[in-house]
Amino acid sequence: MLKLINTDNQARTGILKTKTRNIETPFFMPVATKTAVKYIDNFELNKIGIQCVISNAFILSLKPGIRLIKKAKGIHKFSKLNTAIFTDSGGFQKIRESFFIKSTDKGVLFRSPFDGKKHLLTPKKLMNIQNTLDSDVAMVIDDMPLHDESKAATIKAVERTHKWAEECIKYHKNKKQLLFGIAQGGLYPDLREASAKFISSLDFDGVAFGGLAIGEPSKQTYKMINSQVKHFPENKTRYLMGVGCPEQIINAIDAGADCFDSTFPTQNARHNTLFTSKGKLVIKNSKYKNDLKPLDKNCDCYVCQNFSRAYLRHLMKAKEPNALKYLSYHNIYFMNSFMKDIRTSIKENRFQKFKKDFLKNYKK
């Protein structure tokens, strides 16, 4: 359950207690699909102050396999990650045709990214995997409709999601591991509300908005969040899956969301785009060739304190591996500091002003 500390309108801050640590909300999770965040090692995650990461249970069941992780006595001891760890099924990968094959009434049929073999991931199989991984939080398997799915197809996806949610509760045996449910509904407010009510009626430790930020207009995203959030329990963490854009996060927090994950910050770093207090900065641009200023004068991360824009651009143009490391580090540091500042503003009842000032300065 979530222990609320303070609210500022719909924005909330609190403590999510897991078996390894207490997590301050709202928080952002870098994606560590295979138990590693790309170009950032575990020591650096700790130095930055990351509270939690998310890994893909299905991928880990393929490589290195749950037997090895069980032998190592769980995902924490195997990876030496000193953060809390969420694990999920990877149902979000429906947007990747190379990975997702189809949904059936029994579960989701995936294609292994390693050898191309087909695997049917059922609620029972996923719960067995996650029980063995022994992560802090396990996510249920859900059927995620695409944003342009027909209403009939979305109704079918919601029905499967609800059926699988009940089965996941049945097969979830690791009582020290929290279990979060996922509400679906596509871009249909009535389905979103019905799904939120149903998932909230089950014995989950947290709830999630599923299938958003996958290509639909931002106005639709917030409309769907608002249609569901009022039906989610106040004492449970509300997880908006797959969102890592600072503007989207701060607006979602304003609507009542508590938890986020995405590859967006590290993916942007690998494509030369940095997050700063003044907005995005594309480091490969020629105007930074002789720019000896830091990426962000308002950032106290290791990269901003030691390297210039010109030097980082030089490393990227020269294809030096350290460039990806430095830029990824900065973006993750930025996100973590951003979330800390949001939490402070909520505790001090000045979130609305913080949001207004941030969006004004964070130019697109």
Secondary structure in CASP SS format (residue, H / E / C, confidence):
PFRMAT SS
TARGET T0000
AUTHOR 0000-0000-0000
METHOD secondary structure of the structure
MODEL  1
M C 1.00
L E 1.00
K E 1.00
L E 1.00
I E 1.00
N E 1.00
T E 1.00
D E 1.00
N C 1.00
Q C 1.00
A E 1.00
R E 1.00
T E 1.00
G E 1.00
I E 1.00
L E 1.00
K E 1.00
T C 1.00
K C 1.00
T C 1.00
R C 1.00
N E 1.00
I E 1.00
E E 1.00
T E 1.00
P C 1.00
F E 1.00
F E 1.00
M E 1.00
P E 1.00
V E 1.00
A C 1.00
T C 1.00
K C 1.00
T C 1.00
A C 1.00
V E 1.00
K C 1.00
Y C 1.00
I E 1.00
D C 1.00
N H 1.00
F H 1.00
E H 1.00
L H 1.00
N H 1.00
K H 1.00
I H 1.00
G C 1.00
I C 1.00
Q C 1.00
C E 1.00
V E 1.00
I E 1.00
S E 1.00
N E 1.00
A H 1.00
F H 1.00
I H 1.00
L H 1.00
S H 1.00
L H 1.00
K C 1.00
P C 1.00
G C 1.00
I H 1.00
R H 1.00
L H 1.00
I H 1.00
K H 1.00
K H 1.00
A C 1.00
K C 1.00
G C 1.00
I H 1.00
H H 1.00
K H 1.00
F H 1.00
S H 1.00
K C 1.00
L C 1.00
N C 1.00
T C 1.00
A E 1.00
I E 1.00
F E 1.00
T E 1.00
D E 1.00
S C 1.00
G C 1.00
G H 1.00
F H 1.00
Q H 1.00
K H 1.00
I H 1.00
R C 1.00
E C 1.00
S C 1.00
F C 1.00
F E 1.00
I E 1.00
K E 1.00
S E 1.00
T C 1.00
D C 1.00
K C 1.00
G C 1.00
V E 1.00
L E 1.00
F E 1.00
R E 1.00
S C 1.00
P C 1.00
F C 1.00
D C 1.00
G C 1.00
K C 1.00
K E 1.00
H E 1.00
L E 1.00
L E 1.00
T C 1.00
P H 1.00
K H 1.00
K H 1.00
L H 1.00
M H 1.00
N H 1.00
I H 1.00
Q H 1.00
N H 1.00
T H 1.00
L H 1.00
D C 1.00
S C 1.00
D C 1.00
V E 1.00
A E 1.00
M E 1.00
V C 1.00
I C 1.00
D C 1.00
D C 1.00
M C 1.00
P C 1.00
L C 1.00
H C 1.00
D C 1.00
E C 1.00
S C 1.00
K H 1.00
A H 1.00
A H 1.00
T H 1.00
I H 1.00
K H 1.00
A H 1.00
V H 1.00
E H 1.00
R H 1.00
T H 1.00
H H 1.00
K H 1.00
W H 1.00
A H 1.00
E H 1.00
E H 1.00
C H 1.00
I H 1.00
K H 1.00
Y H 1.00
H C 1.00
K C 1.00
N C 1.00
K C 1.00
K C 1.00
Q C 1.00
L E 1.00
L E 1.00
F E 1.00
G E 1.00
I E 1.00
A E 1.00
Q C 1.00
G C 1.00
G C 1.00
L C 1.00
Y C 1.00
P H 1.00
D H 1.00
L H 1.00
R H 1.00
E H 1.00
A H 1.00
S H 1.00
A H 1.00
K H 1.00
F H 1.00
I H 1.00
S H 1.00
S H 1.00
L C 1.00
D C 1.00
F C 1.00
D C 1.00
G E 1.00
V E 1.00
A E 1.00
F E 1.00
G C 1.00
G C 1.00
L C 1.00
A C 1.00
I C 1.00
G C 1.00
E C 1.00
P C 1.00
S H 1.00
K H 1.00
Q H 1.00
T H 1.00
Y H 1.00
K H 1.00
M H 1.00
I H 1.00
N H 1.00
S H 1.00
Q H 1.00
V H 1.00
K C 1.00
H C 1.00
F C 1.00
P C 1.00
E C 1.00
N C 1.00
K C 1.00
T E 1.00
R E 1.00
Y E 1.00
L E 1.00
M C 1.00
G C 1.00
V C 1.00
G C 1.00
C C 1.00
P H 1.00
E H 1.00
Q H 1.00
I H 1.00
I H 1.00
N H 1.00
A H 1.00
I H 1.00
D H 1.00
A H 1.00
G C 1.00
A C 1.00
D C 1.00
C E 1.00
F E 1.00
D E 1.00
S E 1.00
T C 1.00
F H 1.00
P H 1.00
T H 1.00
Q H 1.00
N H 1.00
A H 1.00
R H 1.00
H C 1.00
N C 1.00
T E 1.00
L E 1.00
F E 1.00
T E 1.00
S C 1.00
K C 1.00
G E 1.00
K E 1.00
L E 1.00
V E 1.00
I C 1.00
K C 1.00
N C 1.00
S H 1.00
K H 1.00
Y H 1.00
K C 1.00
N C 1.00
D C 1.00
L C 1.00
K C 1.00
P C 1.00
L C 1.00
D C 1.00
K C 1.00
N C 1.00
C C 1.00
D C 1.00
C C 1.00
Y H 1.00
V H 1.00
C H 1.00
Q H 1.00
N H 1.00
F C 1.00
S C 1.00
R H 1.00
A H 1.00
Y H 1.00
L H 1.00
R H 1.00
H H 1.00
L H 1.00
M H 1.00
K H 1.00
A C 1.00
K C 1.00
E C 1.00
P H 1.00
N H 1.00
A H 1.00
L H 1.00
K H 1.00
Y H 1.00
L H 1.00
S H 1.00
Y H 1.00
H H 1.00
N H 1.00
I H 1.00
Y H 1.00
F H 1.00
M H 1.00
N H 1.00
S H 1.00
F H 1.00
M H 1.00
K H 1.00
D H 1.00
I H 1.00
R H 1.00
T H 1.00
S H 1.00
I H 1.00
K H 1.00
E C 1.00
N C 1.00
R C 1.00
F H 1.00
Q H 1.00
K H 1.00
F H 1.00
K H 1.00
K H 1.00
D H 1.00
F H 1.00
L H 1.00
K H 1.00
N H 1.00
Y C 1.00
K E 1.00
K C 1.00
END
